């Protein structure tokens, strides 16, 4: 059963797509969307996790920044596709949309909202405190962030997210982290060795899986140019196994 709900946060409410399984509940998941906002693909992924027994809260974290399903339609495919003209037209649109997201104030607000969604699930009697987080791109970054800021978190699964934290901040992570990357996602791959070393130094249970022949957004089956079926299926199965060990 899926509904749209307003989740209370310290700075007001945030709208979220919430879906509950029809059968027994194994735990709860915060699901954080890509930079395109709370689009149909994200809702579909939430439904998939619900069919696996998880209560899912997928907040819409960008609508109040002007980033909606309507005004980002087609941008992801244009950026990942082979058409140079389409890509050149999409890039300035994306830069304009992302500009407000770069401020520290936005980062603090978004982390606060994600923590509020976590607490909403944590306090759900049927979830019983068994909560993890999954995120993609923008959401992957905030999956790392919640792991840093929320000691009650049981598992974090960032797909192609950034983790720009100090050694002291990484040392706060209590949850195991399973992170996914595409080998062709050059920027993130350049950052990964330093992140792995920092995670090891901090004593974090951190596993990074890198898929050859895949790039950014390889899990997004609504993007015909970025999607890679075999890595996506492998990442899905690894995620379910990881959640079964640490959340369910």
C-alpha positions in Angstrom: 0.0 0.0 0.0 1.5 3.3 -1.1 0.6 6.8 0.1 2.0 10.4 0.0 2.7 11.6 3.5 4.1 14.7 5.1 6.9 13.8 7.5 7.6 16.2 10.3 11.1 17.7 10.5 12.6 20.4 12.7 12.2 22.9 9.9 8.7 22.0 8.7 7.3 19.0 6.8 8.7 17.1 3.8 6.5 15.2 1.4 7.4 11.5 1.0 6.3 8.5 -1.0 5.6 5.8 1.6 4.9 2.2 0.8 4.3 -0.7 3.1 4.5 -4.4 2.3 1.4 -6.5 2.0 2.9 -9.3 4.1 5.3 -9.5 7.1 7.6 -6.5 7.7 11.3 -7.1 7.8 12.4 -3.6 8.5 12.4 0.0 7.2 14.3 1.8 4.5 14.8 5.5 3.8 15.2 5.7 0.0 16.8 8.9 -1.4 16.3 9.8 -5.1 18.8 10.9 -7.7 19.3 14.6 -8.5 16.2 14.5 -10.8 13.9 14.5 -7.8 11.2 12.1 -6.7 10.5 10.6 -10.1 8.7 7.5 -11.2 11.8 5.4 -11.2 12.4 6.1 -7.5 8.8 5.2 -6.7 9.2 2.0 -8.6 12.3 1.1 -6.7 10.5 1.8 -3.4 7.7 -0.6 -4.5 10.4 -3.3 -5.3 11.8 -3.0 -1.8 8.2 -3.1 -0.3 7.7 -6.4 -2.1 10.8 -7.7 -0.3 9.2 -6.9 3.0 10.4 -3.3 3.8 8.5 -0.2 4.8 10.0 2.5 2.5 10.0 6.2 3.0 11.2 8.1 -0.1 11.2 11.8 0.7 11.0 14.5 -2.0 14.0 16.6 -1.1 14.3 18.9 -4.1 10.8 20.1 -5.0 11.2 23.2 -2.9 14.4 23.9 -4.8 12.4 23.9 -8.1 13.6 20.4 -9.1 10.6 18.3 -10.0 9.7 15.3 -12.2 8.3 17.7 -14.8 11.3 20.0 -15.2 14.0 17.4 -15.2 12.3 15.1 -17.7 14.8 13.8 -20.3 17.8 15.5 -18.8 19.4 12.3 -17.6 19.1 10.6 -20.9 20.4 13.7 -22.7 23.5 13.8 -20.6 24.2 10.1 -20.9 23.3 9.7 -24.5 25.4 9.9 -27.7 23.9 13.1 -29.1 26.4 15.9 -28.5 23.9 18.7 -29.3 21.4 17.3 -26.7 24.1 17.0 -24.1 25.4 20.5 -24.7 21.8 21.8 -24.3 21.2 19.8 -21.1 24.4 20.8 -19.3 23.6 24.4 -18.6 20.1 23.4 -17.5 21.5 21.0 -15.0 24.1 23.5 -13.7 21.3 26.0 -13.1 19.2 23.5 -11.3 22.0 22.3 -9.1 23.4 25.8 -8.2 21.2 26.1 -5.0 22.2 22.6 -3.9 25.9 23.6 -3.4 25.4 25.7 -0.3 26.3 24.4 3.2 22.9 25.5 4.4 21.2 23.2 1.9 23.4 20.3 2.9 22.5 20.8 6.6 18.8 21.1 5.8 18.8 18.0 3.7 20.7 15.9 6.3 18.2 17.1 8.9 15.3 16.0 6.7 16.8 12.6 6.0 17.4 12.1 9.7 13.7 13.0 10.3 12.6 10.3 7.8 14.9 7.9 9.6 13.3 8.7 13.0 9.8 8.4 11.5 10.7 4.8 10.5 12.6 4.1 13.6 9.6 4.9 15.7 7.2 2.8 13.6 6.1 0.0 15.9 6.1 -2.6 13.1 9.6 -1.6 11.9 10.9 -1.9 15.5 14.0 0.2 15.0 15.4 -1.9 12.1 16.2 0.9 9.6 18.7 1.2 6.7 19.2 3.7 3.9 19.5 3.4 0.2 20.4 6.2 -2.2 21.3 6.9 -5.7 23.7 9.7 -7.0 22.5 12.7 -4.9 20.8 10.1 -2.7 24.0 8.1 -2.4 25.8 11.1 -1.0 23.1 11.5 1.6 23.2 7.8 2.4 26.9 8.4 3.4 25.8 11.5 5.3 23.1 9.7 7.4 25.7 7.0 8.3 27.9 9.8 9.7 25.1 11.5 11.6 22.9 8.7 12.8 24.4 6.1 15.1 21.1 4.1 15.2 21.3 3.3 11.5 21.8 -0.4 10.8 23.0 -0.3 7.1 23.9 2.2 4.4 23.8 1.4 0.7 25.0 4.4 -1.4 24.9 4.0 -5.2 27.5 6.3 -6.9 27.5 8.9 -4.1 30.2 11.3 -2.8 31.6 11.0 0.7 33.5 14.2 1.4 34.0 13.8 5.2 36.9 14.2 7.5 38.6 11.3 9.3 36.9 12.3 12.5 33.5 12.4 10.8 34.0 9.0 9.2 34.9 7.6 12.6 31.4 8.2 13.8 30.0 5.7 11.4 28.5 2.7 13.2 26.6 1.0 10.3 28.2 -1.2 7.7 28.4 0.5 4.3 28.0 -1.2 0.9 28.8 1.2 -1.9 28.3 0.6 -5.7 30.2 2.3 -8.5 30.5 2.0 -12.3 34.1 1.7 -13.6 33.5 4.5 -16.1 32.3 7.0 -13.5 35.7 8.7 -13.6 35.3 11.3 -10.9 34.0 8.9 -8.2 36.6 6.3 -9.2 39.4 8.8 -8.7 38.1 9.5 -5.2 37.5 5.8 -4.2 41.1 4.7 -3.2 41.4 7.6 -0.7 37.9 6.9 0.6 38.7 3.2 1.1 41.8 4.0 3.0 40.0 6.6 5.2 37.2 4.1 5.9 39.8 1.4 6.8 41.6 3.8 9.1 38.4 4.8 10.8 37.5 1.2 11.4 34.3 1.3 9.3 32.9 -1.9 7.7 33.1 -0.6 4.2 32.7 -2.6 1.0 33.0 -1.0 -2.5 31.8 -2.9 -5.6 32.9 -1.5 -8.9 31.3 -2.8 -12.2 33.3 -2.8 -15.4 31.5 -1.5 -18.4 29.2 0.6 -16.3 29.1 4.3 -15.5 27.0 6.7 -13.4 23.3 5.8 -13.0 23.9 2.2 -14.2 21.0 1.0 -11.9 18.4 3.4 -13.4 16.4 1.4 -15.9 14.4 4.4 -17.0 17.6 5.8 -18.6 18.2 3.7 -21.7 21.8 5.1 -22.2 23.1 4.7 -18.6 21.3 1.5 -17.5 23.4 -1.7 -17.4 21.2 -4.7 -16.8 23.8 -7.2 -15.5 25.4 -4.8 -13.0 22.0 -3.6 -11.9 20.8 -7.1 -11.2 24.0 -8.0 -9.3 23.8 -4.9 -7.2 20.1 -5.6 -6.4 20.9 -9.1 -5.2 23.9 -7.9 -3.2 21.7 -5.2 -1.6 19.0 -7.6 -0.6 21.6 -10.0 0.9 23.2 -7.1 2.8 19.9 -5.9 4.2 18.9 -9.4 5.2 22.1 -9.6 7.3 22.0 -6.2 8.9 18.4 -4.9 8.9 15.9 -7.7 8.6 
